[in-house]
Amino acid sequence: MKIGFDAASSQVVRFAASELESYLDRMLPSPPDLTIRLLSSGGDPMDGFSIRVGEREGEICGSNDRSVLLGVYDYLHHLGCRFLGPGRDSEVVPHITPDLLPANYEKHASFRHRGVCIEGADSRENILDFIDWLPKVGYNSFFLQFKTPYAFLARWYHHLENPFLTPESYTVSDAARDMVGLEEAMKKRGLLLHKVGHGWTGEALGYETMNWDPNPRPLAPEKEPLAAEVNGVRALWKGSPANTNLCFHNGDAVDLFASLVVRYAKENPSADYLHVWLADEYNNVCECEGCRETTPSDQYVELLNELDRRLTAEGLSTRIVFLLYQELLWPPIKARLEHPERFVLMFAPISRTFESSYDLTGDAVPIPDFHRNHIVLPTNLQENLAFLRGWQKLFHGDSFVYDYPLGRAHYGDFGYVHIARVIGSDIKQLRSMGLDGYISCQELRVSLPNALPNYVMGYTLFDESADTEALIREYFEAAYGSRTGEVLAYLSELSRLSSCDYLNGKGPRVNPEMADRMEQIIQVCQDFSMAAPVGGAGLFWDLLAYHRDYVVALARAIAALARGDRGESGRNWRAFRELIGRKEAEYQPYLDVYRVLEITAKYTGFSSDEG
């Protein structure tokens, strides 16, 4: 068996060849007399590939180098491989006979943008494993937030929120070093690199901004005029440079911000997409007289136009991603992008509900009036879509949604079946929403009890016609074997009884119905048999057993909270913290302990001080 490619082939095609050879060696009892050539047409940025393999020869041809790799993984999937999560221990690689190798088909990606953005607490190995997994299930992009992903790596190595692990040293310099390795891993796979987003405003105010943390150093006097005036004060918003807006009526602030972005673009040509966002948080924009004469979105568009002029003067073709988020959900009144072809619109409905999917069937609702620093973020899906429609009347260029099903909401779905179905349904509506893809802002350690939601997301983004229920069944059969039906029924029942909204702080905390549902969940968990399936247990059965303990502990805490028993909820939440903290070393790749504790404290409403 020979895997061939042109001598001038890129490292992406060479890597694709090594992957195909490695997997086929594992799958076949003896190598057949077969030559498969890997070819890249090179020019088309839209992913697509054809598979033409006969008994003696064949080829995998991609529309670009990355598509060759996507074609290799799809061919392996066609042959029975299942890439069920990050890491080689999550793969199912079958033994096959040579007569199964012939194949003749082609596929073309439904959407241009298909990616994930880093969140949570991650080791460098977690990130590398996730990057390795992305093209195996059809993704083409990865987003490393801030100038380096220090915040996410430091959370892990410092073991925030977990007193059962000893903190390790990790510095900004370590993150810069790791960034090089992460970008190399992406380049080897041809993945599109998205960079920065948060941090620009903090940099303009004189802070090295690598996270959202408060900075004890007060704003320098010479920087005060650049900061947003809120309640008559120009200072860091709640001490956080990343969360502090600028006064864009001040020409010096605009000049400094634009200079920072242009310099970064010049120094980082590896970025396929450069995200230019304002401060995080909301109800913190400038209230000075000059800013009050316009809107944050009008100021934002003018800032983007200034960036475009400067980038053009420098001969830079950098693609800029701009953000519809919080105050910027409201469309501008007067300003318009002068050269929309440079820009990509990113719709970020962070406050939406995940109890259901996007709803395009209801009556259109008006955009509410904008009240500076008194906005209320929409949770209703129709309200969120109203903002998108408002912007789409003004901008007709490239666009995608930046959504959060695996950033917070998934912790409220104990079975992961509901959130997988919502993701599948959402993606199938992107075209009708006028959007060309989806980037998921999410934790990378989201595999407890399994990585089904990301599996559905990747395959459906590549092929919007994919059958969500068929993908769920395929996943469960590979993970749970002879007990597929029982496990699917069990996790579906957990999904039916749990609530994404309640865990994320939506609705009253005292909720007798929710307390009853949590008690039912505990009973469902206790009634489910953990007898190993025929053929052995394996990773996913081990995860399922740990997941049961996790769910019972969290459900007990939520039940007490929903009954209004703050003392008992505090005690139960502490027990939950201890369980997952002590188990983190054993199950580190699958559950982000830092993030689930942060979310349940900040949004669900637990406090270990009570009780």
C-alpha positions as MATLAB code, in Angstrom:
seq = 'MKIGFDAASSQVVRFAASELESYLDRMLPSPPDLTIRLLSSGGDPMDGFSIRVGEREGEICGSNDRSVLLGVYDYLHHLGCRFLGPGRDSEVVPHITPDLLPANYEKHASFRHRGVCIEGADSRENILDFIDWLPKVGYNSFFLQFKTPYAFLARWYHHLENPFLTPESYTVSDAARDMVGLEEAMKKRGLLLHKVGHGWTGEALGYETMNWDPNPRPLAPEKEPLAAEVNGVRALWKGSPANTNLCFHNGDAVDLFASLVVRYAKENPSADYLHVWLADEYNNVCECEGCRETTPSDQYVELLNELDRRLTAEGLSTRIVFLLYQELLWPPIKARLEHPERFVLMFAPISRTFESSYDLTGDAVPIPDFHRNHIVLPTNLQENLAFLRGWQKLFHGDSFVYDYPLGRAHYGDFGYVHIARVIGSDIKQLRSMGLDGYISCQELRVSLPNALPNYVMGYTLFDESADTEALIREYFEAAYGSRTGEVLAYLSELSRLSSCDYLNGKGPRVNPEMADRMEQIIQVCQDFSMAAPVGGAGLFWDLLAYHRDYVVALARAIAALARGDRGESGRNWRAFRELIGRKEAEYQPYLDVYRVLEITAKYTGFSSDEG';
ca = [
       0.000    0.000    0.000;
       1.337    3.405   -0.993;
       0.111    6.890   -0.111;
       1.367    9.299   -2.762;
       1.503   13.080   -3.132;
       3.352   15.624   -5.259;
       6.893   16.502   -4.226;
       5.868   20.147   -3.865;
       2.946   19.341   -1.575;
       2.484   21.437    1.557;
       2.980   20.177    5.078;
      -0.825   19.925    5.364;
      -1.027   17.405    2.518;
       2.025   15.551    3.849;
       0.385   15.385    7.277;
      -2.819   14.094    5.648;
      -0.779   11.342    4.000;
       0.831   10.326    7.280;
      -2.578   10.213    8.968;
      -4.139    8.097    6.244;
      -1.222    5.672    6.297;
      -1.224    5.426   10.094;
      -4.938    4.695   10.419;
      -5.069    2.226    7.526;
      -2.095    0.362    9.011;
      -4.088   -0.038   12.219;
      -7.277   -1.049   10.403;
      -5.984   -3.597    7.880;
      -4.570   -7.020    8.847;
      -2.084   -6.823    5.963;
      -1.354   -4.037    3.460;
      -3.202   -4.444    0.110;
      -1.705   -3.732   -3.293;
      -3.183   -0.244   -3.444;
      -1.938    3.258   -4.225;
      -3.910    6.296   -3.028;
      -2.763    9.741   -4.177;
      -3.595   12.932   -2.307;
      -4.183   15.965   -4.511;
      -4.993   19.598   -3.754;
      -6.414   21.993   -6.319;
      -5.200   24.677   -3.929;
      -7.239   27.693   -4.929;
     -10.759   27.433   -3.514;
     -11.107   28.594    0.115;
     -14.442   26.795    0.413;
     -13.845   23.267    1.634;
     -14.753   20.321   -0.535;
     -13.269   16.994   -1.528;
     -13.808   13.942   -3.697;
     -13.024   10.336   -2.766;
     -12.294    7.991   -5.667;
     -10.779    4.712   -4.439;
     -10.825    1.489   -6.436;
      -9.363   -1.945   -5.798;
      -5.832   -1.057   -7.001;
      -5.627    2.724   -7.028;
      -7.439    5.820   -5.929;
      -7.244    9.483   -5.048;
      -8.492   11.931   -2.462;
      -8.677   15.386   -3.994;
      -9.389   18.546   -2.007;
     -10.367   22.044   -3.085;
      -7.485   23.290   -0.906;
      -4.803   21.687    1.255;
      -6.987   21.593    4.370;
      -9.745   19.915    2.391;
      -7.377   17.050    1.548;
      -7.028   16.404    5.289;
     -10.800   16.750    5.778;
     -11.276   14.250    2.947;
      -8.879   11.777    4.559;
     -10.745   11.889    7.867;
     -14.110   11.614    6.123;
     -12.880    8.577    4.201;
     -11.740    6.998    7.471;
     -15.184    7.769    8.922;
     -16.693    6.109    5.849;
     -14.589    3.030    6.651;
     -15.911    2.897   10.220;
     -13.579    5.088   12.283;
     -15.341    7.162   14.915;
     -13.643   10.228   16.348;
     -15.747   10.610   19.482;
     -13.755   13.293   21.280;
     -10.350   14.934   21.689;
      -7.499   12.508   22.367;
      -6.651    9.132   20.893;
      -8.416    7.306   23.731;
     -11.722    8.674   22.384;
     -11.306    7.071   18.966;
     -12.831    3.865   17.670;
     -10.649    2.331   14.942;
     -12.101   -0.923   13.542;
     -10.342   -3.814   11.860;
     -11.524   -4.137    8.268;
     -10.817   -6.228    5.156;
      -9.469   -4.734    1.897;
     -12.749   -5.288    0.054;
     -14.261   -2.412    2.073;
     -11.717    0.152    0.813;
     -13.345    1.134   -2.526;
     -15.412    4.312   -2.330;
     -16.726    6.907   -4.774;
     -18.294   10.088   -3.441;
     -17.712   13.812   -2.939;
     -18.744   16.414   -0.386;
     -18.767   20.191   -0.177;
     -18.968   22.185    3.044;
     -22.260   23.909    3.709;
     -20.675   26.849    5.545;
     -17.469   28.850    5.314;
     -16.991   29.347    9.081;
     -16.907   26.188   11.221;
     -14.963   26.560   14.417;
     -14.490   26.712   18.152;
     -13.180   29.470   20.430;
     -11.181   28.606   23.538;
     -12.690   29.140   26.993;
     -12.401   27.579   30.437;
      -9.232   26.181   32.012;
      -6.959   24.182   29.739;
      -3.560   22.521   29.693;
      -1.448   22.807   26.554;
      -2.180   19.106   25.949;
      -5.937   19.776   26.163;
      -5.653   22.470   23.493;
      -3.405   20.403   21.228;
      -5.759   17.415   21.491;
      -8.713   19.639   20.628;
      -6.901   21.165   17.641;
      -6.064   17.633   16.480;
      -9.733   16.615   16.782;
     -11.276   19.575   14.957;
     -10.672   18.499   11.336;
     -11.543   14.888   12.172;
     -15.184   15.915   12.596;
     -15.327   18.623    9.926;
     -14.276   21.894   11.574;
     -11.908   24.312    9.817;
     -11.200   27.063   12.384;
      -9.939   27.705   15.903;
      -9.958   30.966   17.865;
      -7.299   31.750   20.470;
      -8.675   34.682   22.472;
      -6.567   37.647   23.606;
      -3.057   38.106   22.191;
      -2.081   34.873   23.905;
      -4.375   32.341   25.611;
      -2.677   32.977   28.968;
      -5.960   33.308   30.870;
      -7.162   29.832   29.953;
      -3.838   28.066   30.468;
      -3.079   29.858   33.752;
      -6.456   28.854   35.177;
      -5.450   25.227   34.750;
      -1.822   25.378   35.822;
      -2.686   27.550   38.830;
      -5.542   25.096   39.563;
      -8.022   27.840   40.356;
     -11.038   26.672   42.346;
      -9.434   23.311   43.172;
      -7.649   23.132   46.550;
      -6.980   19.417   46.031;
      -4.322   20.120   43.382;
      -1.038   21.925   43.980;
      -0.683   25.113   41.899;
       2.047   25.082   39.256;
       4.055   27.996   37.911;
       2.700   29.453   34.672;
       3.568   32.894   33.298;
       2.724   35.154   30.375;
       6.062   34.118   28.879;
       5.002   30.483   29.121;
       1.798   31.348   27.256;
       3.747   33.127   24.500;
       5.925   30.029   24.114;
       2.903   27.732   24.039;
       1.179   30.011   21.519;
       3.930   29.217   19.017;
       3.327   25.483   19.399;
      -0.443   25.877   19.137;
      -0.173   27.911   15.949;
       2.214   25.346   14.486;
      -0.307   22.583   15.228;
      -3.005   24.584   13.458;
      -0.766   25.374   10.488;
       0.072   21.671   10.078;
      -3.656   20.989    9.692;
      -4.457   24.063    7.595;
      -6.906   25.362   10.210;
      -7.972   28.997    9.979;
      -6.626   31.055   12.883;
      -8.811   33.638   14.627;
      -7.023   35.909   17.091;
      -7.457   38.512   19.877;
     -11.024   39.874   20.331;
     -10.864   40.948   23.976;
      -8.112   43.152   25.349;
      -7.753   46.100   22.966;
      -9.272   48.698   25.298;
      -7.111   47.580   28.209;
      -4.003   47.818   26.019;
      -4.977   51.352   24.997;
      -5.196   52.298   28.673;
      -1.671   51.052   29.329;
      -2.273   47.521   30.637;
      -0.967   44.230   29.294;
      -4.397   42.639   28.995;
      -4.393   38.854   28.959;
      -7.538   38.179   30.997;
     -10.530   39.799   32.653;
      -8.953   40.008   36.112;
      -8.939   43.257   38.101;
      -5.621   45.090   38.066;
      -4.495   46.696   41.345;
      -2.609   49.463   39.511;
      -4.888   52.490   39.171;
      -5.405   54.208   35.854;
      -2.507   56.559   35.124;
      -3.539   60.261   35.194;
      -2.508   60.771   31.558;
      -4.742   57.850   30.541;
      -7.855   59.035   32.375;
      -9.159   61.192   29.473;
      -9.127   58.075   27.267;
     -11.366   56.028   29.567;
     -15.162   55.997   29.405;
     -16.878   58.344   31.817;
     -19.456   56.366   33.825;
     -21.368   58.002   36.660;
     -19.086   61.015   36.366;
     -15.891   58.993   36.827;
     -13.192   57.970   34.356;
     -11.598   54.852   35.840;
     -11.218   51.121   35.336;
     -14.617   49.440   35.240;
     -14.739   47.356   38.420;
     -10.952   47.321   38.325;
     -10.752   45.313   35.057;
      -8.879   46.786   32.063;
     -10.507   44.268   29.690;
     -13.954   45.394   30.857;
     -13.244   49.133   30.579;
     -14.512   51.030   27.556;
     -12.877   54.046   25.972;
     -14.196   57.518   25.286;
     -14.433   57.371   21.518;
     -15.349   61.052   21.347;
     -11.694   61.581   22.262;
      -9.651   61.502   19.062;
      -6.570   60.389   20.995;
      -8.408   57.238   22.109;
      -9.396   56.430   18.529;
      -5.852   57.057   17.288;
      -4.235   54.908   19.961;
      -6.729   52.050   19.532;
      -6.307   52.029   15.745;
      -2.514   52.174   16.020;
      -2.476   49.140   18.321;
      -4.582   47.076   15.922;
      -2.584   48.028   12.830;
       0.734   47.301   14.522;
      -0.538   43.911   15.672;
      -1.811   43.095   12.168;
       1.610   43.910   10.710;
       3.404   41.757   13.286;
       0.985   38.810   13.069;
       0.398   37.893    9.429;
      -0.495   34.352   10.573;
      -3.930   35.549   11.698;
      -6.552   34.672    9.102;
      -9.157   36.691   11.000;
      -8.399   39.466   13.486;
     -11.211   40.188   15.927;
     -11.600   43.832   16.960;
     -13.938   44.101   19.919;
     -14.575   46.749   22.537;
     -14.725   46.144   26.306;
     -16.536   43.193   27.803;
     -19.479   43.579   30.230;
     -22.301   46.026   29.490;
     -23.891   49.228   30.801;
     -20.367   50.644   31.014;
     -20.078   52.857   27.895;
     -19.027   56.495   28.014;
     -21.569   59.045   29.219;
     -19.663   62.216   28.325;
     -21.516   64.917   26.415;
     -19.749   64.117   23.130;
     -20.464   60.383   23.293;
     -24.096   61.018   24.186;
     -24.560   62.807   20.851;
     -24.168   59.486   19.014;
     -24.441   55.764   19.753;
     -21.813   53.144   20.677;
     -22.465   51.341   17.387;
     -21.997   54.513   15.325;
     -18.705   55.126   17.125;
     -17.701   51.504   16.582;
     -18.349   51.666   12.830;
     -16.362   54.904   12.553;
     -13.518   53.231   14.444;
     -13.642   50.270   12.036;
     -13.537   52.637    9.066;
     -10.439   54.305   10.524;
      -8.829   50.880   10.896;
      -9.663   50.088    7.286;
      -8.033   53.313    6.067;
      -4.858   52.632    8.027;
      -4.638   48.976    7.030;
      -5.121   49.954    3.382;
      -2.344   52.544    3.678;
      -0.056   49.819    5.028;
      -0.963   47.467    2.188;
      -2.533   44.954    4.589;
      -5.462   42.765    3.526;
      -6.234   41.644    7.092;
      -9.820   40.447    7.544;
     -11.437   42.182   10.517;
     -14.217   40.526   12.518;
     -16.605   42.973   14.193;
     -18.970   42.072   16.972;
     -22.719   42.370   17.544;
     -22.760   42.027   21.316;
     -24.343   43.793   24.282;
     -24.610   47.547   23.420;
     -23.380   46.771   19.913;
     -26.481   44.674   19.224;
     -28.212   47.979   18.449;
     -27.469   48.928   14.809;
     -25.810   52.277   14.062;
     -28.054   55.176   13.134;
     -25.815   57.064   10.692;
     -22.422   55.415   10.275;
     -21.831   52.770    7.605;
     -18.806   50.643    6.755;
     -17.068   52.205    3.759;
     -15.426   48.984    2.535;
     -17.544   46.090    3.833;
     -15.471   43.517    1.930;
     -12.732   43.786    4.586;
     -15.107   42.949    7.418;
     -16.909   39.909    8.795;
     -20.008   40.352   10.947;
     -20.121   38.196   14.080;
     -23.507   37.897   15.813;
     -23.067   36.978   19.492;
     -26.437   36.387   21.258;
     -24.817   35.622   24.618;
     -27.985   36.111   26.669;
     -30.212   33.784   24.620;
     -32.032   30.790   26.028;
     -30.956   27.256   25.126;
     -34.182   25.638   26.210;
     -35.098   25.753   22.520;
     -33.544   26.475   19.146;
     -33.675   29.640   17.036;
     -37.265   30.458   16.158;
     -37.795   31.867   12.668;
     -41.523   31.193   12.583;
     -42.892   33.807   14.957;
     -43.869   37.378   14.198;
     -40.999   39.838   13.911;
     -40.532   42.016   16.982;
     -39.154   45.566   17.027;
     -35.726   46.435   18.370;
     -36.219   48.072   21.772;
     -35.100   51.649   22.313;
     -31.475   52.091   23.338;
     -30.998   53.530   26.830;
     -27.357   54.284   27.520;
     -26.056   52.191   30.423;
     -29.545   50.924   31.180;
     -29.904   48.219   28.552;
     -31.504   44.839   29.256;
     -30.069   41.999   27.208;
     -32.599   39.895   25.279;
     -33.201   36.273   26.214;
     -36.102   35.763   23.837;
     -34.890   34.310   20.526;
     -37.108   36.577   18.445;
     -35.642   39.643   20.163;
     -32.117   38.444   19.487;
     -32.939   37.877   15.823;
     -34.451   41.364   15.568;
     -31.038   42.869   16.318;
     -29.406   40.678   13.671;
     -31.977   41.695   11.075;
     -31.370   45.342   11.929;
     -27.646   45.039   11.202;
     -28.236   42.947    8.088;
     -30.185   45.828    6.551;
     -26.945   47.840    6.711;
     -24.280   45.185    6.100;
     -24.431   42.546    3.371;
     -20.998   40.961    3.678;
     -19.545   37.800    5.197;
     -20.991   36.784    8.567;
     -21.369   34.042   11.142;
     -22.886   33.417   14.554;
     -20.724   33.214   17.674;
     -22.800   31.142   20.054;
     -22.472   29.693   23.542;
     -24.198   26.306   23.929;
     -21.061   24.731   25.433;
     -19.872   27.802   27.306;
     -22.460   27.799   30.101;
     -25.765   26.262   29.050;
     -24.471   22.704   28.697;
     -23.881   22.398   32.450;
     -27.648   22.672   32.820;
     -28.281   19.759   30.450;
     -27.242   16.699   32.431;
     -27.698   14.298   29.504;
     -26.118   16.374   26.692;
     -28.794   15.023   24.335;
     -30.969   18.144   24.489;
     -28.124   20.578   23.859;
     -26.888   18.423   20.951;
     -30.342   18.605   19.365;
     -30.533   22.375   19.864;
     -27.122   22.759   18.217;
     -28.188   20.619   15.266;
     -31.408   22.578   14.836;
     -29.664   25.953   15.174;
     -27.129   25.110   12.477;
     -29.841   23.985   10.079;
     -31.360   27.474   10.329;
     -28.163   29.468    9.696;
     -28.767   29.803    5.972;
     -32.262   31.183    6.564;
     -30.736   33.623    9.051;
     -28.357   34.894    6.374;
     -25.259   33.572    8.174;
     -22.366   31.609    6.688;
     -21.283   29.548    9.675;
     -20.831   29.208   13.389;
     -18.042   29.512   15.934;
     -18.750   28.028   19.348;
     -17.373   29.972   22.332;
     -16.856   27.111   24.734;
     -14.827   25.094   27.147;
     -12.600   22.465   25.535;
     -13.049   19.932   28.339;
     -16.702   19.143   27.585;
     -16.804   15.343   27.427;
     -18.757   14.341   30.524;
     -20.529   12.054   29.879;
     -19.374   12.355   26.246;
     -18.524   14.830   23.480;
     -21.765   14.326   21.549;
     -22.652   18.067   21.244;
     -19.372   18.960   19.507;
     -19.692   15.842   17.320;
     -23.125   16.930   16.113;
     -21.888   20.500   15.699;
     -18.891   19.610   13.532;
     -20.615   17.190   11.187;
     -23.700   19.399   10.789;
     -21.637   22.505   10.058;
     -19.927   20.622    7.264;
     -23.205   19.176    5.976;
     -26.304   21.072    7.035;
     -28.473   18.222    5.754;
     -26.973   15.800    8.302;
     -29.615   13.966   10.319;
     -29.130   14.919   13.969;
     -30.836   11.792   15.265;
     -28.705    9.599   13.007;
     -25.541   11.311   14.305;
     -26.678   10.753   17.897;
     -27.356    7.089   17.200;
     -24.013    6.666   15.414;
     -22.182    8.244   18.338;
     -23.936    6.159   20.983;
     -23.388    2.911   19.085;
     -19.658    3.614   18.915;
     -19.442    4.680   22.565;
     -21.860    2.282   24.297;
     -22.110   -0.762   22.050;
     -24.777   -3.292   22.973;
     -26.389   -0.979   25.527;
     -26.838    1.914   23.089;
     -30.630    2.080   23.421;
     -30.583    1.948   27.218;
     -27.934    4.658   27.546;
     -29.659    6.903   25.031;
     -32.962    6.551   26.899;
     -31.216    7.219   30.229;
     -29.348   10.343   29.101;
     -32.403   11.607   27.189;
     -34.436   11.402   30.396;
     -31.765   13.355   32.268;
     -31.907   15.982   29.527;
     -35.702   16.146   29.700;
     -35.707   16.747   33.440;
     -32.802   19.198   33.684;
     -32.740   22.871   32.685;
     -30.166   24.966   30.861;
     -31.950   28.161   31.901;
     -32.231   27.432   35.615;
     -28.548   26.618   36.008;
     -27.705   29.813   34.121;
     -29.654   32.018   36.488;
     -32.733   32.600   34.352;
     -35.942   32.619   36.379;
     -36.586   32.635   40.145;
     -34.239   30.611   42.333;
     -37.055   29.217   44.473;
     -38.849   26.869   42.108;
     -40.745   23.864   43.533;
     -41.139   22.302   40.085;
     -37.371   22.417   39.557;
     -36.777   20.887   42.978;
     -39.096   18.014   42.060;
     -37.333   17.505   38.728;
     -33.970   17.299   40.480;
     -35.333   14.643   42.839;
     -36.555   12.698   39.816;
     -33.092   12.963   38.263;
     -31.502   11.519   41.377;
     -33.910    8.582   41.226;
     -33.284    8.018   37.493;
     -29.534    7.921   38.160;
     -29.911    5.489   41.034;
     -32.167    3.184   39.002;
     -29.840    2.953   35.993;
     -27.703   -0.182   35.849;
     -23.991    0.375   35.299;
     -23.419   -3.222   34.153;
     -20.796   -3.098   31.399;
     -22.013   -3.719   27.840;
     -21.111   -6.861   25.935;
     -17.578   -6.451   24.644;
     -16.226   -4.576   27.657;
     -16.556   -1.214   29.347;
     -13.955    1.185   27.948;
     -13.512    4.927   28.402;
     -17.102    5.992   27.811;
     -18.500    3.533   30.304;
     -16.029    4.775   32.902;
     -17.087    8.339   32.154;
     -20.748    7.370   32.431;
     -20.205    5.930   35.908;
     -18.399    9.053   37.113;
     -21.028   11.220   35.426;
     -23.736    9.554   37.530;
     -21.960   10.567   40.739;
     -21.474   14.074   39.345;
     -25.148   14.463   38.392;
     -26.483   13.153   41.704;
     -24.264   15.548   43.672;
     -25.193   18.584   41.561;
     -28.900   17.674   41.467;
     -28.971   17.484   45.273;
     -27.530   20.992   45.493;
     -29.968   22.378   42.909;
     -32.944   20.659   44.576;
     -32.155   22.340   47.895;
     -31.634   25.712   46.186;
     -34.942   25.387   44.337;
     -36.715   24.514   47.620;
     -35.329   27.698   49.146;
     -33.102   25.870   51.637;
     -29.968   27.962   51.289;
     -28.150   26.188   54.085;
     -28.674   22.742   52.613;
     -27.850   23.950   49.094;
     -24.568   25.398   50.360;
     -23.641   22.149   52.071;
     -24.568   20.094   49.012;
     -22.659   22.393   46.697;
     -19.572   22.055   48.886;
     -19.938   18.276   48.647;
     -20.202   18.615   44.862;
     -17.077   20.782   44.825;
     -15.158   18.238   46.836;
     -16.252   15.347   44.615;
     -15.165   16.948   41.338;
     -12.081   18.544   42.880;
     -10.758   15.248   44.199;
     -11.562   13.506   40.910;
     -10.142   16.153   38.576;
      -6.698   14.592   38.226;
      -8.352   11.352   37.086;
     -10.905   12.922   34.725;
      -9.078   16.123   33.736;
      -9.634   15.971   29.933;
     -13.389   15.492   30.280;
     -14.690   17.994   32.869;
     -13.595   21.597   33.426;
     -13.828   21.866   37.214;
     -12.879   25.548   37.267;
     -15.581   26.519   34.824;
     -18.498   24.527   36.229;
     -17.787   25.939   39.690;
     -17.477   29.477   38.339;
     -20.788   29.163   36.477;
     -22.746   27.605   39.340;
     -21.478   30.267   41.752;
     -21.943   33.251   39.434;
     -25.201   32.278   37.729;
     -26.955   29.411   39.522;
     -26.566   31.140   42.845;
     -24.667   28.740   45.102;
     -22.536   29.988   47.939;
     -20.264   27.788   50.044;
     -20.537   30.370   52.835;
     -24.148   29.423   53.457;
     -24.920   26.536   55.733;
];
